[in-house]
Amino acid sequence: MSIRRQHLDFGVHFKNITNTHITNPKQLDAILQDSAEINVVFLDLEMPGMDGYEVHKLLRSNPRFDGVPIVACTVHINEIHAVSQFGFDSFLGKPLNPDDFPQQISRILQGEGVWVTS
């Protein structure tokens, strides 16, 4: 499994923000045990072995994720309504716009829902 920790850099430098890239959602429990505070989760809807909806359900069943925004991130922009109905907190259509992403992540971290398809 490949886990990478890196600073997010989309045109604006975010200090003290790291991300964990999980390529196998079935190993999520083991990874979460070693993770520090989690402030936001970005989920692709298409992942091998477990889709984003299943991971969302798993995360929401864990009290550690109470109040943590879960954001759908996908090329399938036609899923925006289903994602909203399922209970995701935001939706970012891929490809992400590097000029808009810093503002979007700031809004999400402040508790605002962000729903964009491009």
N, C-alpha and C positions, 0 to 999 in steps of 0.2 A: 504494500500500500504506500502511496506517495502522500506525505503530509508536508506542506510547505508553510512556513511562517515568513511573512514579508510585510513591509510597510506598504500601505495603499498609496498609490501615486497616480492620480488622474488629473494632472495639471496643477493641483494644489497639494502641498505636503501636509499630510495628517500626522501630527506627532503622537507618539505612544499608541497608535492603533496598529494592531497586527491582525492577520487573518489566518485561519486554518482551512486549508483546502482538503476536503475529504472526497476521495474518489470511490470509496466503497461504503455506502450508507449502512451496510449490515454491521460494520465495525464502529458505528457511532457511539454505542454505550462505552466501549473501552476508551475511545478518544475523549469523551466528555469527562471521564474520571480524572484525566490529566489536564484538563483545560482550566484556565483562570476564569475570571468573570466574563460572561458573554453578554454583549449589549445589543446585538442584532444578528439575525440569521438570514442569509441569502440562499434560497433553494432553487436549483434547476428543477423543472418538472419532469424531465427525462433523465433518469439515472439508471445504471445497470442494477438489476436485482430488487430495486425498491424505488418507486417514483416519488416525486416531491410531495404528493398528497399523503402518501403513507408516512414519509418522514415528518411532515407537519403534524400528523396525528400522534406519532410517537413523541415528538418534542412537547406538544401540548399536554400530554399525559404526565410529563415530568414537572414537578413543582419548581424546579430550577429555572424553567422557562416562563413562569408567570410574569407577565408584563414585558417580556422580551419580544420586540417586533420580529415577525417572520415575513420575509419578502420573497415573493415568487419572482424568479428571474428566468425568462424563457424567450425563445424565438417564436413560440406559439402564441402570438398576440390575441388570437381568437379565444384563448382561455381566460381572458381577464374577468369575465362575468362569473365563470365557474370558480375561479380563484377567490373572488370576493365572497361568493356564497359559501365557500368552504371555510372561510374564516381567516384567510391570510390578512396581514396588516397593510401590505403594499404590493405593487406589481410594477416591475421594470422590464419592458420589452428589450430583447437583445437585437442588435448589438447595443451595448450601453454607450451613451454619448459621453465621452470623457470631459467635455466642457460642462455638462449638466450634472454629472455624477456627484461632485463635491457638495453642491447645494442639495441634491436629493438625499444624500446620506445624512447631511446635517438635519434636514427636516424630519427624516425618519427617526433619528436619534433623539429629537425633541418631541416625539410622540405623534407626529403628523403622518397621516396616510398619504402615500405618493402613488398615483396610478397613471403610468405613462406607457404608451405602446411604441414609442420611437425615441 
